[in-house]
Amino acid sequence: MIEDLRELLKDDKLHLLLGQIKRLHLSKDRSYLKVEVCIWPENRIIIAEMTWESVGPESGFYQFPAVGDAVLCGSIEGDVDQTYILKRLSSEEDKIPLNAVDGHTVLKSLAGKKIWNTSDTRINLSKGDAEPIENIVLGQVFKATYSEHLGKLVNVIEEVVKVIEKYNLHRAIGNLGYPTGTPDNIGDMTTIKTDLETLKTDINTIKSDKVDAELILSDLAFTEK
């Protein structure tokens, strides 16, 4: 009889609560995050467990809430000991990004915080559903390779300029034993030499100012082999 009465009076509804986060407590083994929440409008404090968009063994989609965040909580059967944070709410401080207002999907980290996309297999960035096949260039590897190639090109230019200089100074011995005049095409060779020296200067500028100084590399996005 008593059990029947308890079953009749049992509250099997999910109670929704609004509140504001006051404190966070992460378990030592990182298996759960407890949150102290001030429930509105009563201003009473309860302890809720954080929920996540996706979870798995050392995997999932996580973003810690911050103290002061407005949240929607759910209490199972009205039991505050079984309360979970279901969602976070936007506010005057937590404004909706402009790109999201335009209908775009936005994943934006807190100011000063990083975004980690981690996989031990492969990370795909694609426009369609087919798996992309183009590999991303690794910045530091590209920088070292490009810098090395530019350096070798400068060395070749320097060697060619030396050959041209020797050619312009060369005097053959004529039939009477006297040195001949300068080569007929010395003007053309001098022009080529000037063009090569200009090219050498331009390459050295690219190498030092853009490649070695990492101007060609992103300051924001990083990856690994």
Summary of the structure (lengths in Angstrom):
residues: 225
radius of gyration: 35.2
end to end distance: 68.4
largest distance: 137.5
contacts: 459
relative contact order: 0.09
helix: 32%
strand: 22%
